[in-house]
Amino acid sequence: MNIEISKIANLPTEFGKFEVQVFKENEKEHLVITKKPLQKIVNVRIHSECLTGDAISSLKCDCGDQLKASLNYIEKHGGMVLYLRQEGRNIGLLNKINAYNLQDSGLDTIEANHQLGFKADERTYEIVDFILKYYNIKKINLLTNNPDKLKSLHCVEIVDRIPIIIKPNEYNQGYLKVKEEKMGHMLK
C-alpha cells in the first residue's frame, strides 16, 4: 500500500479543537480528526464520506447526524474520527445520485445499488488498519451501528461498541429500516 501522509495541523471547529492529518491512498485523501490525549483504549469512529448528509444536511440518511454525534463524543471523551473518502458506500457521488433517482421511483438503497451493478456496500477498510497501526493503536472502542465494521478490522482489539442512535425523520425512516433489516445495523 503506497500511502502519502500529511503533517499534523490544528483545526478549531464548532465541536471543539482537534488535530487533523491526511492519509492519501491513490486518489483518495482520508482525514483523521483527533482529540488528544488518546487513552490506552481509543474511541474511534470510522465515517465514510457523505457529501449530501455531511455538508448539505440531507434528511434522506443519518450520515450527517452520525458525524456530528461522533465529533461531539470525541470532543468530550477523546479519540479520533477517521473520515474515509468512500462516498455513497464507495460507489461515488455520480452513482449515488443515480441511486437516489432510483430510490425516488420506489427502490430501496440496496435495490438501487444492485440496479446500478453494485453490491449493497462497496466499502473496504484496509486503510483503517493502516492508520491505526501508524498511530500504534492496539485497542479501540468503536462508535458504530454497522456489524461489517466490527468484522473488518484486523490489527486492533475492539473492546466495546458505542452505538450512535439517531432519531429517524419522515425522509429517512425507510432508509434506516433497510439498514436494520437487510444490512444488520444495530439501531436500537
N, C-alpha and C positions, 0 to 999 in steps of 0.2 A: 504494500500500500504506500503510494507516494503522497505524503501529506505535507503541505506548507503551513507553518504556524506563525501567527502574528505575534507582535509584542502585546503586553497587557496594558489596558487603558482603563481609567476611571469613567464610570457612566452614572451620573445622577439621574434619577427618574422620579416619576410621581409615586412609585412604590418604595423608593429608598435609594441608597447609594450602593452601587455594585462595581465589580471589576468585570471587564469583558475581554475575550480573546477569541480569535477566529482560527478554525482549522479548515484549510482549503483542501478538499478532496476532488481532484479533477476540476470540473466546472462548478461544483457545489461548495459554497462557503458556509460552514456551520458555525454558529455563535454560541460560546459558553458564557453564561451570565453567573457570576459567583458572588456570594455574600460570605465574607470571612468573619471570624475564624472558622475553618472547617473542623468539625468534630471527628472522632475516630470512626463513627458511623455517619456518613454524609447523606443528607437529604438531597435527592436528585429527582428532577422532573425531566423526562425526555419528551420534548414537544416538537411535533412536526409542523412546519410552516403551513399556515392557512391565511393567505392574504385577505380573503373575504371576511373571515372571522376575526383575525388578529388586528388588521388595520382598518377595516370598514365596519366592524361590529355587526356582521351578518347575524341574523336571528335564525338562519337555516341550520346552524350547527351549534355546538357548545365549545368550540375551539378557543375563541377569544376569551370567554368566561373562564375556561380552564387555565389559560395562560395568566390571566390576571390573578386568579386564586393562587396559582403556583408562585408567582412573583411575591404576592403578599405573604405567603407561607415562608418562602425562602428569606425574605427580609426579616421576619420575626425569629426564625429558627436557624438560620444559616444554611448553606448548601449551594446547589447550583441548578440552573435550568440549562439544558442542552437543547438549543433551538436548531433543529435539523431542517435543512432545505429539501424537504420531501413533500412539496405541495400536492394537495389532493390525494393523499395516501400514495404519493410518489408517481402519479400519472401526469403531473404538470398542470399548469394553470389553464392552458387551452383545452385539454381533455377534461379537466374538472368542470369548466363552464359548459362544455358539451354534455357532460353527465348531468349538470344542473338542468339543462334543457330537456333531457330525457326524464328527469325527475318531475319537471313541470307537467309532463304528459302522463304521469302516473306511476313510473317505475320507482323503486326504492334505490338507495345508494348502491347496493350490491348489484342489483339487476342492471342499473345504468352502467356500472363499470364493466360488467360482463358483456353487455350490448356493444360496448366500445372495444372489446377484445382484451380487457384487463382482468386480473384476479380481483377479488373483493378488496384486498390490501396488498399493494406492491412494495411496501416499505421494507427496508433492511436496517440492521442495527450494528453492523461491524464497526462503523465509525465510533459508536458509543464505547465499545470495548477499547478501541484505540485511545480515545480521550481519557477514559477512566484510568487506564494503565499509565498514560502520560502524567497524570496528576498523582499517581501512586495510590489510588483509592482502591481499597480491598473490600469494604463493607458499605452497603447503602441501605437507606430507607427510600423506596421508590414511590413517588407520587404518581399513581396511575389507576385507571379502571380497566386497562387493556391486558388481558391474560397473555397475549403474544409478547408483550414487552417483558413480562416476568420470565418467559421461557427463552428469550432471545439473548440475554446477557450471559457471557461465559467466563468473564475474567473477575467477577465480583460475587460476593455473597449478598443476597438480598435478605436483609434481616427482617424488614417489615414492609408491608404495602400500606401506603397512606392514600385512602380514596379521595377523589376530587369530585364531589357530588354537586352538580349544577341543577338549579331549578329549571324544569322544562318550560318552554313557552309555546304558544299556539303554532309556531312555524317549525319547531324542531322536535315536537313530540314523536312523529313518525320516524324521524332520523334516529332518535335515542332508542326507540323501541327496536329498530333493526339492529343497532349496535348491541343491545342487550340480548335479544332473542336469536339473532343469526350469527353474531360475532363473539358472543360470550362475555361482553363487557359487564363488569360488576358495578351496576349503577345504583345499588341500594345499600 
